[in-house]
Each structure stands twice: as C-alpha cells, then as structure tokens.
Amino acid sequence: MVLTMGMRIMSKSIKELHYTYDQKFTRVLVISDSHNHITHAIKVIQSGRYDLVLHLGDIVSDVDDLRCIFPELNIEGVRGNCDFYDTNYPDILIVTINGVKILACHGHQFRVKSGTMLLDEYAKKITAKIALYGHSHQHKLSYEEDITLLNPGSIALPRGGPNPTYGVIEIEKNGVLHSSLQEIKKKK
C-alpha cells in the first residue's frame, strides 16, 4: 500500500528493474490501453529502434503477445484497472536506466482522471524523474518542477483525438532525457 497526502492508494505489488545501456542514448517506447488490439503496437515497434517497451496496462496480457513476436526486445508491463485478474504483472514498475528513475503505472490507483497531483507526489517521494501513466486514453506530456509526466494515450482506442498515440523517451548516456508524444496517422 502506498500512502500519499494521507490517502491510501492501493497497490498490491511494486517491481524494480535496473538497466544500464552502454550506448549514446537509450530509446523507450511507452504504450498503454491496447485492450487486445496490438496491431498498431507491432507496427510502431517494427518501424523504430527501441531498447525497452513499457506497457502501462489495459490489457497487460498483450505484453505476453508482444514478447512472443519480439523475443529479443525487453518488454515490461503493469496492471491496469481492467487487469485485476492478472497476477503476473506488478501494479507499479520502477525502472532505472542509466541513473534516471522512471515510475510506470496505469494511473487509476493515483486517480489520474481527476489530476496528476497524487502521481506527482509519489514520483517525488521515490525520486523519479519521469512518471508514466495511462488510464484516460488521452495523451498528455507535462512538466511539474523537475518531473516529466507522460501519458501516451491509447495505442488502440484513443479519446480526445481520432488517432492512436504513444510516447517515446530518449535517455542519453549521461542521464539527459527527452520525451515526446507520437501519433499514428490513419490512412485515408
């Protein structure tokens, strides 16, 4: 259980991973809310060079399918509000890449549909530089003091726009990071 501002945020499991990449920069693909529709995720992975893929839940079992298709790629995921039955994945994932700590969660446990204040507070508490969340299906990139907050939107079922979206994080070897949101243009 995580306590934030005197409120209890239910989190059954937290997993920590540490990666060190000996290259100029590390590229992380961030996707969420695929809901058993991984066609766009497959195309995005095939079209770029990614060292790590983070899936922010709903439906986290899609991670298993992506791992079968891309066995050479590090693919991690967290459970979302629709993944309560899946105990193979954590609720919160803390990933450190070349010294940059990333908090990954679905966001429902931090009530992100009402704002990111609780998520931001928890990210500060664990000294994360990036907080990733999904749940709303709406993409958003913002900065709160020294924390980057990124919601990649939905790779399959977007809200707030017609096209699926995803996020990309680039972490330089010296720890400098760059974040962006990308849109998958539908063919007319």
Backbone hydrogen bonds in HBPLUS format (Angstrom, degrees):
<---DONOR---> <-ACCEPTOR-->    atom                        ^
c    i                          cat <-CA-CA->   ^        H-A-AA   ^      H-
h    n   atom  resd res      DA  || num        DHA   H-A  angle D-A-AA Bond
n    s   type  num  typ     dist DA aas  dist angle  dist       angle   num
A0002-VAL N   A0009-ILE O   3.09 MM   7  5.19 171.2  2.10 159.2 156.5     1
A0009-ILE N   A0002-VAL O   2.79 MM   7  5.19 168.6  1.81 171.0 172.3     2
A0004-THR N   A0007-MET O   2.88 MM   3  5.21 165.2  1.90 154.7 158.6     3
A0007-MET N   A0004-THR O   2.69 MM   3  5.21 160.7  1.72 124.5 129.4     4
A0091-ASP N   A0013-SER O   3.03 MM  78  5.37 143.8  2.17 125.1 135.0     5
A0092-ILE N   A0013-SER O   3.15 MM  79  6.50 151.5  2.23 152.7 160.3     6
A0015-LYS N   A0092-ILE O   2.96 MM  77  6.40 157.7  2.01 154.5 160.3     7
A0094-ILE N   A0015-LYS O   2.82 MM  79  6.20 163.6  1.85 161.1 166.2     8
A0017-LEU N   A0094-ILE O   2.84 MM  77  6.28 157.3  1.89 157.2 162.5     9
A0096-THR N   A0017-LEU O   2.90 MM  79  6.35 154.4  1.97 149.1 157.2    10
A0019-TYR N   A0096-THR O   2.75 MM  77  6.07 172.2  1.75 171.1 173.0    11
A0098-ASN N   A0019-TYR O   3.16 MM  79  6.65 157.4  2.21 155.3 160.1    12
A0173-LYS N   A0024-LYS O   2.87 MM 149  5.38 145.3  1.99 152.0 144.1    13
A0026-THR N   A0171-ILE O   2.75 MM 145  5.08 156.9  1.80 137.6 144.4    14
A0171-ILE N   A0026-THR O   2.84 MM 145  5.08 159.3  1.88 146.3 152.7    15
A0051-ASP N   A0027-ARG O   2.84 MM  24  5.49 160.1  1.88 146.3 152.5    16
A0028-VAL N   A0169-ILE O   2.77 MM 141  5.02 160.1  1.81 154.9 160.2    17
A0169-ILE N   A0028-VAL O   2.90 MM 141  5.02 160.4  1.94 145.6 152.0    18
A0029-LEU N   A0052-LEU O   2.92 MM  23  6.35 160.2  1.96 159.4 161.6    19
A0054-LEU N   A0029-LEU O   2.82 MM  25  6.22 164.8  1.84 167.8 172.8    20
A0030-VAL N   A0167-GLY O   2.83 MM 137  4.79 167.2  1.85 143.6 141.5    21
A0167-GLY N   A0030-VAL O   2.90 MM 137  4.79 175.3  1.90 148.7 150.3    22
A0031-ILE N   A0054-LEU O   2.93 MM  23  6.29 166.7  1.95 162.3 166.6    23
A0056-LEU N   A0031-ILE O   2.84 MM  25  6.25 157.9  1.88 148.9 155.6    24
A0155-ILE N   A0032-SER O   3.13 MM 123  6.11 161.1  2.16 172.1 169.8    25
A0033-ASP N   A0057-GLY O   2.96 MM  24  5.90 147.4  2.07 175.7 172.2    26
A0034-SER N   A0058-ASP O   2.78 MM  24  6.18 105.7  2.34 128.8 143.8    27
A0037-HIS N   A0034-SER O   2.88 MM   3  5.29 145.7  1.99 116.8 127.6    28
A0035-HIS N   A0058-ASP O   3.15 MM  23  5.43 165.2  2.17 101.7 105.5    29
A0042-ILE N   A0038-ILE O   2.91 MM   4  6.15 159.5  1.95 160.0 164.7    30
A0043-LYS N   A0039-THR O   3.13 MM   4  6.44 161.9  2.17 148.8 153.2    31
A0044-VAL N   A0040-HIS O   2.93 MM   4  6.16 159.7  1.97 153.2 158.6    32
A0045-ILE N   A0041-ALA O   2.98 MM   4  6.14 166.0  2.00 152.5 156.2    33
A0046-GLN N   A0042-ILE O   2.95 MM   4  6.14 159.3  1.99 150.8 156.8    34
A0047-SER N   A0043-LYS O   2.99 MM   4  6.08 135.8  2.19 139.5 150.9    35
A0047-SER N   A0044-VAL O   3.19 MM   3  5.14 128.5  2.47  92.9 106.4    36
A0053-VAL N   A0074-ASN O   2.87 MM  21  6.30 148.0  1.97 151.9 162.2    37
A0076-GLU N   A0053-VAL O   2.87 MM  23  6.24 166.3  1.89 169.5 169.8    38
A0055-HIS N   A0076-GLU O   2.87 MM  21  6.23 160.9  1.90 149.9 156.3    39
A0078-VAL N   A0055-HIS O   3.07 MM  23  6.56 140.9  2.23 155.9 167.6    40
A0062-ASP N   A0059-ILE O   2.98 MM   3  5.84 162.9  2.01 122.6 128.3    41
A0063-VAL N   A0060-VAL O   2.91 MM   3  5.59 159.2  1.96 117.6 123.7    42
A0064-ASP N   A0061-SER O   3.02 MM   3  5.34 128.7  2.29 104.0 115.6    43
A0066-LEU N   A0062-ASP O   2.96 MM   4  6.26 161.6  1.99 151.2 156.2    44
A0067-ARG N   A0063-VAL O   2.84 MM   4  6.05 152.8  1.91 150.7 158.5    45
A0068-CYS N   A0064-ASP O   3.11 MM   4  6.40 145.0  2.24 141.8 150.3    46
A0069-ILE N   A0065-ASP O   3.11 MM   4  6.43 150.7  2.20 147.1 155.0    47
A0070-PHE N   A0066-LEU O   2.80 MM   4  5.92 154.2  1.87 151.1 158.5    48
A0073-LEU N   A0070-PHE O   3.14 MM   3  5.63 166.0  2.16 119.2 123.6    49
A0079-ARG N   A0090-PRO O   2.84 MM  11  6.06 156.9  1.89 150.8 158.2    50
A0083-ASP N   A0080-GLY O   2.98 MM   3  5.10 162.4  2.02 111.1 115.9    51
A0086-ASP N   A0083-ASP O   2.95 MM   3  5.46 155.1  2.01 119.3 126.8    52
A0093-LEU N   A0104-ALA O   2.88 MM  11  5.03 168.7  1.89 154.6 157.3    53
A0104-ALA N   A0093-LEU O   2.77 MM  11  5.03 159.7  1.81 162.4 165.6    54
A0095-VAL N   A0102-ILE O   2.85 MM   7  5.05 155.7  1.91 149.2 153.9    55
A0102-ILE N   A0095-VAL O   2.64 MM   7  5.05 154.6  1.71 151.5 160.8    56
A0097-ILE N   A0100-VAL O   2.92 MM   3  5.16 158.1  1.97 142.0 141.7    57
A0100-VAL N   A0097-ILE O   2.88 MM   3  5.16 169.5  1.89 120.7 123.4    58
A0129-LYS N   A0101-LYS O   2.85 MM  28  5.66 157.2  1.90 147.3 151.4    59
A0130-ILE N   A0101-LYS O   3.38 MM  29  6.76 152.7  2.46 152.1 156.2    60
A0103-LEU N   A0130-ILE O   2.83 MM  27  6.14 170.6  1.84 160.6 162.1    61
A0132-LEU N   A0103-LEU O   2.70 MM  29  6.00 170.8  1.71 167.3 170.5    62
A0105-CYS N   A0132-LEU O   3.11 MM  27  6.24 148.3  2.22 138.9 147.9    63
A0134-GLY N   A0106-HIS O   2.75 MM  28  4.92 153.3  1.81 119.2 128.6    64
A0110-PHE N   A0107-GLY O   2.96 MM   3  5.23 151.0  2.04 108.1 117.4    65
A0112-VAL N   A0107-GLY O   3.27 MM   5  5.47 165.9  2.29 136.8 140.5    66
A0111-ARG N   A0108-HIS O   3.07 MM   3  4.85 162.6  2.10 103.1 106.3    67
A0114-SER N   A0111-ARG O   2.98 MM   3  5.80 162.0  2.01 123.5 129.2    68
A0115-GLY N   A0112-VAL O   3.08 MM   3  4.80 161.9  2.11  99.6 105.0    69
A0120-ASP N   A0116-THR O   2.81 MM   4  5.94 165.5  1.83 159.7 164.1    70
A0121-GLU N   A0117-MET O   2.94 MM   4  6.13 156.6  2.00 146.1 152.5    71
A0122-TYR N   A0118-LEU O   3.00 MM   4  6.24 159.4  2.05 146.7 151.8    72
A0123-ALA N   A0119-LEU O   2.89 MM   4  6.11 160.4  1.93 152.6 158.5    73
A0124-LYS N   A0120-ASP O   3.00 MM   4  6.24 155.5  2.06 147.4 153.5    74
A0125-LYS N   A0121-GLU O   2.97 MM   4  6.21 154.0  2.04 144.2 151.8    75
A0126-ILE N   A0122-TYR O   3.07 MM   4  6.40 149.2  2.17 151.9 158.2    76
A0128-ALA N   A0123-ALA O   2.83 MM   5  5.03 164.2  1.86 152.1 151.8    77
A0127-THR N   A0124-LYS O   3.07 MM   3  4.77 156.2  2.13 100.0 107.1    78
A0148-THR N   A0129-LYS O   2.89 MM  19  6.26 167.2  1.90 150.7 150.9    79
A0131-ALA N   A0148-THR O   2.79 MM  17  6.19 161.2  1.82 165.2 169.5    80
A0150-LEU N   A0131-ALA O   2.96 MM  19  6.33 163.4  1.98 158.2 162.9    81
A0133-TYR N   A0150-LEU O   3.10 MM  17  6.46 154.9  2.17 148.5 152.0    82
A0159-ARG N   A0137-HIS O   3.04 MM  22  5.38 157.3  2.09 141.1 135.8    83
A0140-LYS N   A0151-ASN O   2.87 MM  11  5.00 157.0  1.92 141.2 144.1    84
A0151-ASN N   A0140-LYS O   2.76 MM  11  5.00 170.7  1.77 158.5 160.6    85
A0142-SER N   A0149-LEU O   2.91 MM   7  5.21 164.7  1.93 153.7 158.5    86
A0149-LEU N   A0142-SER O   2.83 MM   7  5.21 173.6  1.83 152.2 154.0    87
A0144-GLU N   A0147-ILE O   2.92 MM   3  5.26 162.1  1.95 157.6 160.7    88
A0147-ILE N   A0144-GLU O   2.95 MM   3  5.26 159.4  1.99 126.4 133.2    89
A0165-THR N   A0154-SER O   2.97 MM  11  5.66 158.6  2.02 132.4 136.4    90
A0184-ILE N   A0164-PRO O   2.86 MM  20  5.46 171.7  1.86 162.1 161.6    91
A0166-TYR N   A0182-GLN O   3.02 MM  16  5.40 151.1  2.10 145.1 150.8    92
A0182-GLN N   A0166-TYR O   2.80 MM  16  5.40 168.1  1.82 165.4 165.8    93
A0168-VAL N   A0180-SER O   2.92 MM  12  5.38 158.4  1.97 150.9 154.4    94
A0180-SER N   A0168-VAL O   2.90 MM  12  5.38 144.7  2.03 153.0 162.2    95
A0170-GLU N   A0178-HIS O   2.76 MM   8  5.10 164.6  1.79 154.7 159.7    96
A0178-HIS N   A0170-GLU O   2.80 MM   8  5.10 146.9  1.91 147.1 157.1    97
A0172-GLU N   A0176-VAL O   2.71 MM   4  5.17 168.1  1.72 168.4 166.5    98
A0175-GLY N   A0172-GLU O   2.84 MM   3  5.23 163.0  1.87 119.3 122.4    99
